[in-house]
Amino acid sequence: MEISYQLIEDDYRYGMRAWQLNSAWRRWSYRFGLVLMPVLLVGSAILLLWIPELRLVSGFSLGIAVLWLLAVYLSPRLQARMQFRRMPSAQSPMTMTFSDSGIRVQSQHYDSRVNWSTYIGWAEEKSVFVLFPQPRIYVPIPKRAFTVEQSNEFREILRRNIKPQSK
């Protein structure tokens, strides 16, 4: 199977999200924060309004909650933008050919073959497939490059050739 595509910033953002949610610890800490921080935000605002003597404590906790929520929302966008813009090879059109022996990647910057044994895992987000050659590195492959049949075929190729990581 062969696909051609050109990456965009959002591919890196969704790839990063898939990477972040690939670890059980990161998934649970993310969920915990999404529950705890809004409660802290509302509780701090209530304390700030009703108990002025606790202004310093409630102001501090309010600030922590706001910063955490902003970081969770903005950080992936900023990191994806920076990663995309600093890597010229990601911005050019590329072609990938998938077979049971591995992947061939071609672009104006490189022509390489990678065996499936290089990858330690894979994940799927709403708009990308993500391959993991190392625990902290991911390769986004946009779903828009696939037809529905190719997506299903690719998913099966991944299941056959990349052993699942324990989550």
C-alpha positions as CSV (number, residue, x, y, z in Angstrom):
1,M,0.0,0.0,0.0
2,E,1.3,3.5,-0.8
3,I,0.1,6.9,0.4
4,S,1.3,10.4,-0.2
5,Y,0.8,13.4,2.0
6,Q,2.2,16.6,3.4
7,L,2.2,17.1,7.2
8,I,0.6,20.2,8.9
9,E,0.9,21.5,12.4
10,D,-2.2,19.8,13.6
11,D,-0.8,16.4,12.6
12,Y,2.0,17.0,15.2
13,R,-0.5,18.3,17.8
14,Y,-2.7,15.2,17.5
15,G,0.4,13.0,17.3
16,M,1.6,14.6,20.6
17,R,-1.8,14.0,22.1
18,A,-1.6,10.3,21.1
19,W,1.9,10.1,22.6
20,Q,0.8,11.7,25.8
21,L,-2.2,9.4,26.2
22,N,-0.1,6.3,25.3
23,S,1.1,5.9,28.9
24,A,-1.3,4.9,31.7
25,W,0.4,7.2,34.2
26,R,0.1,10.2,31.8
27,R,-3.5,9.4,31.0
28,W,-4.5,9.2,34.7
29,S,-2.6,12.3,35.7
30,Y,-4.2,14.2,32.9
31,R,-7.7,13.0,33.9
32,F,-7.0,13.7,37.5
33,G,-5.8,17.3,36.6
34,L,-8.8,17.9,34.5
35,V,-11.1,17.1,37.4
36,L,-9.0,18.6,40.2
37,M,-8.1,21.9,38.5
38,P,-11.6,23.2,37.7
39,V,-12.7,22.3,41.3
40,L,-9.6,24.2,42.6
41,L,-10.4,27.1,40.3
42,V,-14.1,27.4,41.4
43,G,-13.2,26.8,45.1
44,S,-10.5,29.4,45.0
45,A,-12.8,31.9,43.4
46,I,-15.5,31.3,46.0
47,L,-13.0,31.6,48.9
48,L,-11.6,34.8,47.3
49,L,-15.1,36.3,47.2
50,W,-16.5,35.1,50.5
51,I,-13.5,35.0,52.9
52,P,-11.3,38.0,52.1
53,E,-8.9,37.0,54.9
54,L,-7.7,34.1,52.8
55,R,-7.0,36.3,49.8
56,L,-3.3,35.2,49.6
57,V,-4.0,31.5,49.7
58,S,-7.0,31.6,47.4
59,G,-5.3,33.9,45.0
60,F,-2.3,31.5,44.9
61,S,-4.4,28.4,44.3
62,L,-6.5,30.3,41.7
63,G,-3.3,31.2,39.9
64,I,-2.0,27.6,39.9
65,A,-5.3,26.3,38.5
66,V,-5.4,28.9,35.8
67,L,-1.8,28.3,34.8
68,W,-2.3,24.5,34.7
69,L,-5.4,24.8,32.6
70,L,-3.7,27.2,30.2
71,A,-0.7,24.9,30.0
72,V,-2.8,21.9,29.2
73,Y,-4.6,23.8,26.5
74,L,-1.8,25.8,25.0
75,S,1.3,23.7,25.5
76,P,0.5,21.0,22.9
77,R,-0.3,23.7,20.3
78,L,2.9,25.6,20.9
79,Q,5.1,22.5,21.0
80,A,3.6,21.2,17.8
81,R,4.0,24.5,16.1
82,M,7.6,24.8,17.2
83,Q,8.4,21.2,16.2
84,F,6.8,21.6,12.8
85,R,8.4,24.9,12.0
86,R,11.9,23.8,13.1
87,M,11.9,20.7,10.9
88,P,12.0,21.5,7.2
89,S,11.8,17.9,6.2
90,A,8.4,17.6,7.8
91,Q,7.0,20.4,5.6
92,S,7.7,18.8,2.3
93,P,5.4,16.2,0.5
94,M,6.3,12.6,1.2
95,T,5.3,9.2,0.1
96,M,5.2,6.1,2.3
97,T,4.9,2.5,1.1
98,F,3.8,-0.1,3.6
99,S,4.5,-3.8,3.4
100,D,4.9,-6.7,5.8
101,S,8.7,-6.1,5.7
102,G,8.5,-2.5,6.8
103,I,8.1,1.1,5.6
104,R,9.7,3.0,2.7
105,V,9.6,6.8,3.2
106,Q,10.5,9.1,0.3
107,S,10.6,12.9,0.1
108,Q,12.9,15.5,-1.4
109,H,15.1,15.2,1.8
110,Y,15.4,11.4,2.1
111,D,14.7,8.0,0.8
112,S,14.8,5.4,3.6
113,R,13.5,1.9,4.5
114,V,12.6,1.1,8.1
115,N,11.9,-2.4,9.4
116,W,8.8,-2.9,11.6
117,S,11.1,-4.0,14.4
118,T,12.3,-0.4,14.7
119,Y,8.9,0.6,16.2
120,I,8.0,-0.2,19.8
121,G,4.4,0.8,19.6
122,W,1.6,2.7,17.7
123,A,-1.5,4.7,18.5
124,E,-4.4,6.2,16.8
125,E,-6.0,9.6,17.3
126,K,-9.0,11.1,15.5
127,S,-6.9,12.4,12.5
128,V,-3.6,10.6,12.7
129,F,-1.9,7.3,13.2
130,V,1.3,7.6,15.3
131,L,4.3,5.3,15.3
132,F,6.7,5.2,18.2
133,P,10.3,4.4,17.3
134,Q,11.4,5.3,20.9
135,P,9.4,6.0,24.0
136,R,9.7,9.8,23.7
137,I,9.6,10.1,19.9
138,Y,6.6,9.8,17.6
139,V,6.0,9.8,13.8
140,P,2.6,11.2,12.8
141,I,0.9,9.8,9.7
142,P,-2.3,11.7,8.8
143,K,-5.5,9.7,8.2
144,R,-6.5,12.1,5.4
145,A,-3.8,10.3,3.2
146,F,-5.8,7.1,3.4
147,T,-9.0,5.9,2.0
148,V,-11.3,4.1,4.4
149,E,-10.2,0.7,3.1
150,Q,-6.5,1.7,3.3
151,S,-7.0,2.9,6.9
152,N,-8.4,-0.5,7.8
153,E,-5.7,-2.3,6.0
154,F,-3.0,-0.1,7.6
155,R,-4.5,-0.7,11.1
156,E,-4.2,-4.5,10.4
157,I,-0.6,-4.1,9.1
158,L,0.2,-2.3,12.4
159,R,-1.5,-5.0,14.5
160,R,0.4,-7.7,12.7
161,N,3.8,-6.1,12.8
162,I,4.1,-3.9,15.9
163,K,3.8,-5.7,19.2
164,P,1.6,-3.8,21.6
165,Q,3.1,-2.0,24.6
166,S,1.6,-2.6,28.0
167,K,-0.4,0.5,28.9
